[in-house]
C-alpha cells in the first residue's frame, strides 16, 4: 500500500508544477549551450596557457 500512496502523492505534486512553455525551454536550452561553450573555451585556454608555462619552466 505504501507504494501506491507514494505514487498518488507524486501525481498530486506533479499537478502543482508550473511547466515552462516551449519558447522558454528553447531559449533556456540555447543559453545553457552557450554558457557551456564559453566555459569550455575558458578552461581550454587556461589549460593551454598553463601547459605552455609548464613546458617553458621544465626545459
PARO-268244 format. One record per residue (C-alpha): y, x, z; residue in three letters; residue number from 1. Coordinates in Angstrom, 3 decimals. Example, Ala and Ser with C-alpha at 12.3 -4.5 7.8 and 13.67 -1.06 7.14 Angstrom:
BEGIN
<pt><yy>-4.500</yy><xx>12.300</xx><zz>7.800</zz><semar>ALA</semar><romar>1</romar></pt>
<pt><yy>-1.060</yy><xx>13.670</xx><zz>7.140</zz><semar>SER</semar><romar>2</romar></pt>
END
This chain:
BEGIN
<pt><yy>0.000</yy><xx>0.000</xx><zz>0.000</zz><semar>UNK</semar><romar>1</romar></pt>
<pt><yy>2.382</yy><xx>2.877</xx><zz>0.673</zz><semar>UNK</semar><romar>2</romar></pt>
<pt><yy>2.298</yy><xx>3.995</xx><zz>-2.945</zz><semar>UNK</semar><romar>3</romar></pt>
<pt><yy>3.212</yy><xx>0.509</xx><zz>-4.193</zz><semar>UNK</semar><romar>4</romar></pt>
<pt><yy>6.046</yy><xx>0.263</xx><zz>-1.668</zz><semar>UNK</semar><romar>5</romar></pt>
<pt><yy>7.329</yy><xx>3.625</xx><zz>-2.827</zz><semar>UNK</semar><romar>6</romar></pt>
<pt><yy>7.268</yy><xx>2.569</xx><zz>-6.489</zz><semar>UNK</semar><romar>7</romar></pt>
<pt><yy>9.140</yy><xx>-0.651</xx><zz>-5.668</zz><semar>UNK</semar><romar>8</romar></pt>
<pt><yy>11.789</yy><xx>1.320</xx><zz>-3.804</zz><semar>UNK</semar><romar>9</romar></pt>
<pt><yy>12.100</yy><xx>3.710</xx><zz>-6.746</zz><semar>UNK</semar><romar>10</romar></pt>
<pt><yy>12.624</yy><xx>0.780</xx><zz>-9.091</zz><semar>UNK</semar><romar>11</romar></pt>
<pt><yy>15.338</yy><xx>-0.652</xx><zz>-6.821</zz><semar>UNK</semar><romar>12</romar></pt>
<pt><yy>17.130</yy><xx>2.700</xx><zz>-6.584</zz><semar>UNK</semar><romar>13</romar></pt>
<pt><yy>16.954</yy><xx>3.306</xx><zz>-10.348</zz><semar>UNK</semar><romar>14</romar></pt>
<pt><yy>18.577</yy><xx>-0.083</xx><zz>-10.919</zz><semar>UNK</semar><romar>15</romar></pt>
<pt><yy>21.604</yy><xx>1.196</xx><zz>-8.941</zz><semar>UNK</semar><romar>16</romar></pt>
<pt><yy>22.064</yy><xx>4.287</xx><zz>-11.119</zz><semar>UNK</semar><romar>17</romar></pt>
<pt><yy>25.072</yy><xx>4.306</xx><zz>-13.438</zz><semar>UNK</semar><romar>18</romar></pt>
<pt><yy>23.725</yy><xx>5.964</xx><zz>-16.566</zz><semar>UNK</semar><romar>19</romar></pt>
<pt><yy>26.137</yy><xx>7.862</xx><zz>-18.846</zz><semar>UNK</semar><romar>20</romar></pt>
<pt><yy>26.999</yy><xx>6.485</xx><zz>-22.244</zz><semar>UNK</semar><romar>21</romar></pt>
<pt><yy>25.681</yy><xx>8.080</xx><zz>-25.416</zz><semar>UNK</semar><romar>22</romar></pt>
<pt><yy>29.091</yy><xx>9.647</xx><zz>-26.138</zz><semar>UNK</semar><romar>23</romar></pt>
<pt><yy>29.327</yy><xx>11.104</xx><zz>-22.627</zz><semar>UNK</semar><romar>24</romar></pt>
<pt><yy>25.823</yy><xx>12.534</xx><zz>-22.916</zz><semar>UNK</semar><romar>25</romar></pt>
<pt><yy>26.558</yy><xx>14.181</xx><zz>-26.271</zz><semar>UNK</semar><romar>26</romar></pt>
<pt><yy>29.907</yy><xx>15.588</xx><zz>-25.094</zz><semar>UNK</semar><romar>27</romar></pt>
<pt><yy>28.484</yy><xx>16.982</xx><zz>-21.872</zz><semar>UNK</semar><romar>28</romar></pt>
<pt><yy>25.490</yy><xx>18.446</xx><zz>-23.712</zz><semar>UNK</semar><romar>29</romar></pt>
<pt><yy>27.808</yy><xx>20.384</xx><zz>-26.021</zz><semar>UNK</semar><romar>30</romar></pt>
<pt><yy>29.832</yy><xx>21.596</xx><zz>-23.027</zz><semar>UNK</semar><romar>31</romar></pt>
<pt><yy>26.668</yy><xx>22.863</xx><zz>-21.329</zz><semar>UNK</semar><romar>32</romar></pt>
<pt><yy>25.524</yy><xx>24.636</xx><zz>-24.511</zz><semar>UNK</semar><romar>33</romar></pt>
<pt><yy>28.982</yy><xx>26.211</xx><zz>-24.991</zz><semar>UNK</semar><romar>34</romar></pt>
<pt><yy>29.134</yy><xx>27.446</xx><zz>-21.384</zz><semar>UNK</semar><romar>35</romar></pt>
<pt><yy>25.584</yy><xx>28.824</xx><zz>-21.629</zz><semar>UNK</semar><romar>36</romar></pt>
<pt><yy>26.507</yy><xx>30.754</xx><zz>-24.788</zz><semar>UNK</semar><romar>37</romar></pt>
<pt><yy>29.673</yy><xx>32.133</xx><zz>-23.147</zz><semar>UNK</semar><romar>38</romar></pt>
<pt><yy>27.708</yy><xx>33.271</xx><zz>-20.092</zz><semar>UNK</semar><romar>39</romar></pt>
<pt><yy>25.089</yy><xx>34.874</xx><zz>-22.354</zz><semar>UNK</semar><romar>40</romar></pt>
<pt><yy>27.807</yy><xx>36.837</xx><zz>-24.202</zz><semar>UNK</semar><romar>41</romar></pt>
<pt><yy>29.385</yy><xx>37.896</xx><zz>-20.921</zz><semar>UNK</semar><romar>42</romar></pt>
<pt><yy>26.093</yy><xx>39.068</xx><zz>-19.415</zz><semar>UNK</semar><romar>43</romar></pt>
<pt><yy>25.093</yy><xx>40.761</xx><zz>-22.689</zz><semar>UNK</semar><romar>44</romar></pt>
<pt><yy>28.427</yy><xx>42.561</xx><zz>-22.901</zz><semar>UNK</semar><romar>45</romar></pt>
<pt><yy>28.225</yy><xx>43.634</xx><zz>-19.289</zz><semar>UNK</semar><romar>46</romar></pt>
<pt><yy>24.680</yy><xx>44.902</xx><zz>-19.866</zz><semar>UNK</semar><romar>47</romar></pt>
<pt><yy>25.817</yy><xx>46.859</xx><zz>-22.923</zz><semar>UNK</semar><romar>48</romar></pt>
<pt><yy>28.730</yy><xx>48.439</xx><zz>-21.024</zz><semar>UNK</semar><romar>49</romar></pt>
<pt><yy>26.612</yy><xx>49.379</xx><zz>-18.020</zz><semar>UNK</semar><romar>50</romar></pt>
<pt><yy>23.835</yy><xx>50.756</xx><zz>-20.238</zz><semar>UNK</semar><romar>51</romar></pt>
<pt><yy>26.349</yy><xx>52.879</xx><zz>-22.134</zz><semar>UNK</semar><romar>52</romar></pt>
<pt><yy>27.858</yy><xx>54.195</xx><zz>-18.893</zz><semar>UNK</semar><romar>53</romar></pt>
<pt><yy>24.385</yy><xx>54.892</xx><zz>-17.513</zz><semar>UNK</semar><romar>54</romar></pt>
<pt><yy>23.262</yy><xx>56.814</xx><zz>-20.596</zz><semar>UNK</semar><romar>55</romar></pt>
<pt><yy>26.523</yy><xx>58.806</xx><zz>-20.590</zz><semar>UNK</semar><romar>56</romar></pt>
<pt><yy>26.113</yy><xx>59.773</xx><zz>-16.930</zz><semar>UNK</semar><romar>57</romar></pt>
<pt><yy>22.470</yy><xx>60.883</xx><zz>-17.273</zz><semar>UNK</semar><romar>58</romar></pt>
<pt><yy>22.796</yy><xx>63.035</xx><zz>-20.394</zz><semar>UNK</semar><romar>59</romar></pt>
END
